[in-house]
Amino acid sequence: MAGRRALGPWAITLIVVDVILIGILVVMLVNYPRGDAGDDGGTASAGATTEASGDGTTDEEPTTQAPAVTVPEDALDVAAFSSPSRNIWCEIAQDDATCMIGDITFTPPEVADCDPAIAGHFWQVTAERADPICGAEVPTEAPADLPDLAYGASTVVGDFLCTSETDGVTCVSISTGHGVTIARGGSSQF
């Protein structure tokens, strides 16, 4: 019988490196993606939602991936405010944030059963979505008693974060990341 050749030091090193890499890959696959990330320093991201159907069963439907939300440390606690231009103002309640804009220069989205002249002037953000809604009439400017939220400043009330910038106001649900940016030149929901 012919003798067997022993593995050389390079072959043994290669086998050890392969075993280590396979172990790392297994750990990564077991831990990613992890839905219970724990305390994440004030950020949240959206994944999938489960909606109940009429027969008591649930169907998982993926939602649009909303961006993670980081709450600024210096955020205020103001439930109703106006942008410094007084063209945009918002009210934050327990279950939603509603914003109005007076002057728009874009073609607004259609809102079912809503006068086209009013559509695009009212927006509502909930944990589930951000959509244009129908109001009673075209708003003109913010009520005089609302405080201005300075450009660059943010306010947090419950699950909602709103930030005033020179190019509009953004309001988001902290828990899901759904929100809207409202501006004179156009609004977008995410």
C-alpha positions as CSV (number, residue, x, y, z in Angstrom):
1,M,0.0,0.0,0.0
2,A,1.2,3.4,-0.9
3,G,1.6,5.9,2.0
4,R,-0.8,8.8,2.3
5,R,0.6,12.3,2.0
6,A,0.1,14.5,5.0
7,L,-1.6,17.9,4.5
8,G,0.9,20.7,4.3
9,P,0.8,23.8,6.5
10,W,-0.9,25.9,3.8
11,A,-3.6,23.4,3.3
12,I,-4.3,23.3,7.0
13,T,-4.4,27.1,7.2
14,L,-6.8,27.2,4.3
15,I,-9.1,24.7,6.0
16,V,-9.1,26.7,9.3
17,V,-9.8,30.0,7.5
18,D,-12.7,28.3,5.6
19,V,-14.2,26.9,8.8
20,I,-14.0,30.4,10.5
21,L,-15.6,32.1,7.4
22,I,-18.4,29.5,7.3
23,G,-19.0,30.1,11.1
24,I,-19.2,33.9,10.5
25,L,-21.7,33.4,7.6
26,V,-23.9,31.1,9.7
27,V,-24.0,33.7,12.6
28,M,-24.8,36.5,10.1
29,L,-27.6,34.4,8.5
30,V,-29.1,33.6,11.9
31,N,-29.0,37.2,13.2
32,Y,-30.0,39.1,10.0
33,P,-32.6,40.6,9.5
34,R,-33.6,40.8,13.1
35,G,-37.0,42.3,13.8
36,D,-36.3,42.8,17.5
37,A,-33.3,45.1,17.3
38,G,-34.1,46.5,20.8
39,D,-33.1,50.1,21.7
40,D,-31.9,51.7,18.4
41,G,-31.1,55.2,19.6
42,G,-34.4,56.8,18.5
43,T,-34.7,55.4,15.0
44,A,-37.3,53.3,13.4
45,S,-37.8,51.7,10.1
46,A,-40.7,50.2,8.3
47,G,-40.9,46.6,7.0
48,A,-44.1,44.8,6.3
49,T,-47.5,45.2,7.8
50,T,-50.2,42.6,8.5
51,E,-53.7,43.5,7.6
52,A,-56.7,41.6,8.9
53,S,-59.1,40.4,6.2
54,G,-62.8,40.0,6.8
55,D,-62.7,36.3,7.6
56,G,-60.3,36.6,10.6
57,T,-57.2,35.6,8.7
58,T,-54.3,37.8,8.0
59,D,-52.4,38.5,4.8
60,E,-49.0,40.0,4.9
61,E,-48.5,42.8,2.4
62,P,-45.2,44.6,2.0
63,T,-45.4,48.4,2.4
64,T,-43.2,51.0,0.8
65,Q,-39.9,51.1,2.6
66,A,-40.0,54.3,4.6
67,P,-36.8,55.9,5.7
68,A,-35.5,55.5,9.3
69,V,-36.5,58.4,11.6
70,T,-34.0,60.1,13.9
71,V,-35.5,62.4,16.5
72,P,-33.3,65.4,17.1
73,E,-32.2,65.9,20.8
74,D,-33.3,69.5,20.7
75,A,-36.8,68.8,19.3
76,L,-39.6,70.9,20.9
77,D,-43.0,69.7,22.2
78,V,-45.3,72.0,20.2
79,A,-48.6,70.5,19.0
80,A,-49.6,73.3,16.6
81,F,-47.3,75.5,14.7
82,S,-46.7,77.5,11.5
83,S,-43.8,77.8,9.2
84,P,-42.1,81.2,9.4
85,S,-43.6,82.1,6.0
86,R,-47.1,81.4,7.5
87,N,-48.0,79.5,4.3
88,I,-47.8,76.1,6.0
89,W,-49.2,75.1,9.4
90,C,-49.7,71.8,11.2
91,E,-51.6,70.4,14.1
92,I,-50.4,67.2,15.8
93,A,-52.9,65.0,17.6
94,Q,-52.7,61.6,19.3
95,D,-53.2,59.6,16.1
96,D,-52.2,61.9,13.3
97,A,-50.5,65.1,12.1
98,T,-52.5,67.3,9.7
99,C,-50.9,70.1,7.7
100,M,-52.4,72.8,5.6
101,I,-50.7,74.9,2.9
102,G,-52.2,78.1,1.5
103,D,-50.4,78.9,-1.7
104,I,-49.3,76.1,-4.0
105,T,-47.7,76.4,-7.5
106,F,-48.0,72.7,-8.5
107,T,-50.7,70.6,-9.9
108,P,-52.1,68.9,-6.8
109,P,-52.9,65.2,-6.6
110,E,-56.5,64.2,-7.0
111,V,-58.5,63.5,-3.9
112,A,-61.7,61.4,-4.2
113,D,-64.9,63.5,-3.9
114,C,-62.9,66.7,-3.4
115,D,-63.1,69.9,-5.3
116,P,-59.9,70.1,-7.4
117,A,-59.3,73.7,-6.2
118,I,-59.0,72.3,-2.6
119,A,-57.0,69.1,-3.3
120,G,-53.4,69.3,-2.4
121,H,-53.9,71.9,0.4
122,F,-54.5,69.4,3.2
123,W,-52.3,66.4,4.2
124,Q,-52.6,63.9,6.9
125,V,-49.9,61.6,8.3
126,T,-50.8,58.5,10.4
127,A,-48.7,55.5,11.4
128,E,-50.0,53.7,8.4
129,R,-49.8,56.3,5.6
130,A,-49.4,59.9,4.5
131,D,-52.1,61.1,2.1
132,P,-53.7,64.2,0.8
133,I,-57.2,64.8,2.3
134,C,-60.1,67.0,1.4
135,G,-60.7,70.2,3.4
136,A,-63.7,72.5,3.5
137,E,-62.1,75.4,1.6
138,V,-58.8,76.6,0.3
139,P,-56.8,77.9,3.3
140,T,-55.2,81.3,3.1
141,E,-52.5,81.6,5.8
142,A,-51.9,80.3,9.3
143,P,-54.0,81.5,12.1
144,A,-52.4,84.4,13.9
145,D,-52.3,82.6,17.3
146,L,-50.0,79.8,16.1
147,P,-46.4,80.0,17.0
148,D,-43.7,79.8,14.3
149,L,-41.5,76.8,14.1
150,A,-38.2,78.3,13.1
151,Y,-36.5,77.0,10.0
152,G,-34.3,74.0,11.0
153,A,-36.3,73.4,14.1
154,S,-38.4,70.2,14.9
155,T,-41.2,69.3,17.2
156,V,-42.2,65.9,18.5
157,V,-45.7,65.1,19.9
158,G,-46.4,61.4,20.6
159,D,-45.5,59.4,17.5
160,F,-45.1,62.4,15.2
161,L,-42.1,64.5,14.3
162,C,-42.4,67.6,12.2
163,T,-39.5,69.7,10.9
164,S,-39.6,73.2,9.4
165,E,-37.1,74.0,6.6
166,T,-36.9,76.9,4.1
167,D,-38.1,74.5,1.4
168,G,-41.1,73.2,3.3
169,V,-42.4,71.2,6.3
170,T,-41.9,67.5,6.8
171,C,-44.0,65.4,9.2
172,V,-43.4,61.7,9.8
173,S,-44.6,58.9,12.0
174,I,-41.6,58.0,14.2
175,S,-42.7,54.4,14.6
176,T,-43.1,53.6,10.9
177,G,-41.3,56.4,8.9
178,H,-44.4,57.2,6.8
179,G,-44.6,60.9,6.2
180,V,-45.0,63.8,3.9
181,T,-43.0,66.9,2.8
182,I,-45.2,69.9,2.0
183,A,-43.9,72.8,0.0
184,R,-45.3,75.6,-2.2
185,G,-43.7,74.0,-5.3
186,G,-44.8,70.4,-4.6
187,S,-45.5,67.8,-1.9
188,S,-44.4,64.2,-1.7
189,Q,-45.4,61.4,0.5
190,F,-43.3,58.5,1.6
